Amino acid sequence: MFKKILIIIFYLIILSACQKNEKEIIYQPLEKTNPYELYKEGLAAFEINDFFFANKKFSEAELNFEEIEFAAKSAIMSIFSLYGLNFYEEATENLERYFKTYPSDKNIIYAHFLQAVIYFEQISDEKKDLKPLLQADKKIDFFLKNYPNNEYAIDLKFKKDLIQNQIAAKELYVAKYYISIKKWVPAIKRLKIIIKKYDKTIFVEEALHRLVEIHYHLGLEDEAKKYANILGYNYNSSEWYKQSYKILNKDYKFTSNKVIKKDDSWYKKIIKKIK
């Protein structure tokens, strides 16, 4: 009998403990933070270039805003903060999320422009990875196709020209490598890509000269003269034409780049419109 009483008391204690634990683990929602205050804090940090703190506050504001317009604005400001930190990968990931979450946002044009700039700023020299070049080229084409009359289209057209030059430089770098190891066929192939696809770049003259050089070396003098004539017709005052002429005329004697400044004014213009 006493044993049964103990068992009953034991079960009552366990039940009481369970009920107490259930009360303790009940979720109590925290009081919602004022998103306007969060955005204000983020903007203050942004304006003094404290992009890390700004990104944190803009992200919190986005989560707390109920209005889609303000949430989208917070998202794009958060992305600009990541860009300010040179966190290109994180900014790109957040841009992709932004495009999916806020496809009708009024600032989406600036977001597309920013993505193009991020890809462009990751372009290195011709010895490095080609991927950022191709990404920038594709994104710029997208922007120019969809927003041809936007004020930032002119800037992207300029960047497009630089990208074309960089791709041509990459092709020339590879061609010269093949020349150095006497792989004439792939070298010729790369050089022909330059004169067909990137004939408006600064590297077309050297590409034509290298074709003269290779064909003359291989004993294909008619082919060498063909490319020399093209070079002479279009660039008869260039140093590369003189070099090619010297190959074909041994007795010939002769004597003898544009710095691009980065303009970041677009950045300030966009921020003024968004914030």
For each residue, the residues with C-beta under 8 A, 3 or more apart:
1: 4 5
2: 5 6
3: 6 7
4: 1 7 8
5: 1 2 8 9
6: 2 3 9 10
7: 3 4 10 11
8: 4 5 11 12
9: 5 6 12 13
10: 6 7 13 14
11: 7 8 14 15
12: 8 9 15 16
13: 9 10 16 17
14: 10 11 17 18
15: 11 12 18 19
16: 12 13 19 20
17: 13 14 20 21
18: 14 15 21 22
19: 15 16 22 23
20: 16 17 23 24
21: 17 18 24 25
22: 18 19 25 26
23: 19 20 26
24: 20 21
25: 21 22
26: 22 23
27:
28:
29:
30:
31:
32: 64
33: 37 38 60 64
34: 37 38 64
35: 38 39 60 61 64 65 66 70 74
36: 39 40 61
37: 33 34 40 41
38: 33 34 35 41 42 57 58 60 61 64 74
39: 35 36 42 43 57 58 61 65 70 73 74 77
40: 36 37 43 44
41: 37 38 44 45 53 57
42: 38 39 45 46 53 54 55 56 57 58 60 61 74 77 78 81
43: 39 40 46 47 54 77 275
44: 40 41 47 48
45: 41 42 48 50 51 53 54 57
46: 42 43 49 50 51 54 58 77 80 81 84 271 275
47: 43 44
48: 44 45
49: 46 84
50: 45 46 53 54
51: 45 46 54 55 81 82 84 85
52: 55 56 81 85
53: 41 42 45 50 56 57
54: 42 43 45 46 50 51 57 58 77 78 81 84
55: 42 51 52 58 59 78 81 82 85
56: 42 52 53 59 60
57: 38 39 41 42 45 53 54 60 61
58: 38 39 42 46 54 55 61 62 74 75 77 78 81
59: 55 56 62 63 74 78
60: 33 35 38 42 56 57 63 64
61: 35 36 38 39 42 57 58 64 65 70 71 74
62: 58 59 65 71 72 74 75 78
63: 59 60 71
64: 32 33 34 35 38 60 61
65: 35 39 61 62 68 70 71 74
66: 35 71
67: 70 71
68: 65 71 72 102
69: 72 73 105 106
70: 35 39 61 65 67 73 74
71: 61 62 63 65 66 67 68 74 75 102
72: 62 68 69 75 76 98 101 102 105 107
73: 39 69 70 76 77 105 107 274 275
74: 35 38 39 42 58 59 61 62 65 70 71 77 78
75: 58 62 71 72 78 79 94 97 98 101 102
76: 72 73 79 80 98 105 107 110 111 274
77: 39 42 43 46 54 58 73 74 80 81 274 275
78: 42 54 55 58 59 62 74 75 81 82 94
79: 75 76 82 83 91 94 95 98 111 114
80: 46 76 77 83 84 114 270 271 274
81: 42 46 51 52 54 55 58 77 78 84 85
82: 51 55 78 79 85 87 90 91 94
83: 79 80 86 87 88 91 114 118
84: 46 49 51 54 80 81
85: 51 52 55 81 82
86: 83
87: 82 83 90 91
88: 83 91 92 118 121 122
89: 92 93
90: 82 87 93 94
91: 79 82 83 87 88 94 95 114 118
92: 88 89 95 96 115 118 119
93: 89 90 96 97
94: 75 78 79 82 90 91 97 98
95: 79 91 92 98 99 111 114 115 118
96: 92 93 99 100
97: 75 93 94 100 101
98: 72 75 76 79 94 95 101 102 105 111
99: 95 96 102 103 108 111
100: 96 97 103
101: 72 75 97 98
102: 68 71 72 75 98 99 105 108
103: 99 100 108
104: 108
105: 69 72 73 76 98 102 108 111
106: 69
107: 72 73 76 110 111 273 274
108: 99 102 103 104 105 111 112
109: 112 113 147 150 152
110: 76 107 113 114 152 270 273 274
111: 76 79 95 98 99 105 107 108 114 115
112: 108 109 115 116 139 142 143 146 147
113: 109 110 116 117 143 150 152 156 266 270
114: 79 80 83 91 95 110 111 117 118 270
115: 92 95 111 112 118 119 139
116: 112 113 119 120 136 139 140 142 143 156 159
117: 113 114 120 121 159 266
118: 83 88 91 92 95 114 115 121 122
119: 92 115 116 122 123 132 135 136 139
120: 116 117 123 132 136 140 159 162 163
121: 88 117 118
122: 88 118 119 132 136
123: 119 120 132 133 136 163 166
124: 127 128 129 132
125: 128 169
126: 166 169 170 172 173
127: 124 173
128: 124 125
129: 124 132
130: 133 134 167 170
131: 134 135
132: 119 120 122 123 124 129 135 136
133: 123 130 136 137 163 166 167 170
134: 130 131 137 138
135: 119 131 132 138 139
136: 116 119 120 122 123 132 133 139 140 159 163
137: 133 134 140 141 160 163 164 167
138: 134 135 141 142
139: 112 115 116 119 135 136 142 143
140: 116 120 136 137 143 144 156 159 160 163
141: 137 138 144 145 160
142: 112 116 138 139 145 146
143: 112 113 116 139 140 146 147 150 152 153 156
144: 140 141 147 148 153 156 157 160
145: 141 142 148
146: 112 142 143
147: 109 112 143 144 150 152 153
148: 144 145 153
149: 153
150: 109 113 143 147 153
151: 154
152: 109 110 113 143 147 155 156 266
153: 143 144 147 148 149 150 156 157
154: 151 157 158
155: 152 158 159 263 266
156: 113 116 140 143 144 152 153 159 160
157: 144 153 154 160 161
158: 154 155 161 162
159: 116 117 120 136 140 155 156 162 163
160: 137 140 141 144 156 157 163 164
161: 157 158 164 165 200
162: 120 158 159 165 166 260
163: 120 123 133 136 137 140 159 160 166 167
164: 137 160 161 167 168 198 200 201
165: 161 162 168 169 198 201 202 203
166: 123 126 133 162 163 169 170
167: 130 133 137 163 164 170 171 198
168: 164 165 171 172 194 198 201 202 203 204 207
169: 125 126 165 166 172 173 203
170: 126 130 133 166 167 173 174
171: 167 168 174 175 190 191 193 194 198 203 207
172: 126 168 169 175 176 190 191 194 203 206 207 210
173: 126 127 169 170 176 177
174: 170 171 177 178 190
175: 171 172 178 179 186 187 190 191 194 207 210
176: 172 173 179 180 187 210
177: 173 174 180 181
178: 174 175 181 183 184 186 187 190
179: 175 176 182 183 184 187 210 213 214
180: 176 177
181: 177 178
182: 179
183: 178 179 186 187
184: 178 179 187 188 214 218
185: 188 189
186: 175 178 183 189 190
187: 175 176 178 179 183 184 190 191 210 214
188: 184 185 191 192 211 214
189: 185 186 192 193
190: 171 172 174 175 178 186 187 193 194
191: 171 172 175 187 188 194 195 207 208 210 211 214
192: 188 189 195 196 211
193: 171 189 190 196 197 198
194: 168 171 172 175 190 191 197 198 199 201 203 204 207
195: 191 192 198 199 204 207 208 211 230
196: 192 193 199
197: 193 194
198: 164 165 167 168 171 193 194 195 201 203 204
199: 194 195 196 204
200: 161 164 204
201: 164 165 168 194 198 204
202: 165 168 205 257
203: 165 168 169 171 172 194 198 206 207
204: 168 194 195 198 199 200 201 207 208
205: 202 208 209 231 235 238 240 241
206: 172 203 209 210 240
207: 168 171 172 175 191 194 195 203 204 210 211
208: 191 195 204 205 211 212 227 228 230 231 235 240 244
209: 205 206 212 213 227 231 240 241 243 244
210: 172 175 176 179 187 191 206 207 213 214
211: 188 191 192 195 207 208 214 215 223 224 227
212: 208 209 215 216 224 227 228 231 244 247 248
213: 179 209 210 216 217 224 244 247
214: 179 184 187 188 191 210 211 217 218
215: 211 212 218 220 221 223 224 227
216: 212 213 219 220 221 224 247 248
217: 213 214
218: 184 214 215
219: 216
220: 215 216 223 224
221: 215 216 224 225 248
222: 225 226
223: 211 215 220 226 227
224: 211 212 213 215 216 220 221 227 228 247 248
225: 221 222 228 229 248
226: 222 223 229 230
227: 208 209 211 212 215 223 224 230 231 244
228: 208 212 224 225 231 232 241 244 245 247 248
229: 225 226 232 233
230: 195 208 226 227 233 234
231: 205 208 209 212 227 228 234 235 236 238 240 241 244
232: 228 229 235 236 241 244 245
233: 229 230 236
234: 230 231
235: 205 208 231 232 238 240 241
236: 231 232 233 241
237: 241
238: 205 231 235 241 242
239: 242 243 256
240: 205 206 208 209 231 235 243 244
241: 205 209 228 231 232 235 236 237 238 244 245
242: 238 239 245 246 252 254 256
243: 209 239 240 246 247
244: 208 209 212 213 227 228 231 232 240 241 247 248
245: 228 232 241 242 248 249 252 254
246: 242 243 249 250 252 254
247: 212 213 216 224 228 243 244
248: 212 216 221 224 225 228 244 245
249: 245 246 252
250: 246
251:
252: 242 245 246 249
253:
254: 242 245 246
255:
256: 239 242
257: 202
258:
259:
260: 162
261:
262:
263: 155 266
264: 267 268
265: 268 269
266: 113 117 152 155 263 269 270
267: 264 270 271
268: 264 265 271 272
269: 265 266 272 273
270: 80 110 113 114 266 267 273 274
271: 46 80 267 268 274 275
272: 268 269 275
273: 107 110 269 270
274: 73 76 77 80 107 110 270 271
275: 43 46 73 77 271 272
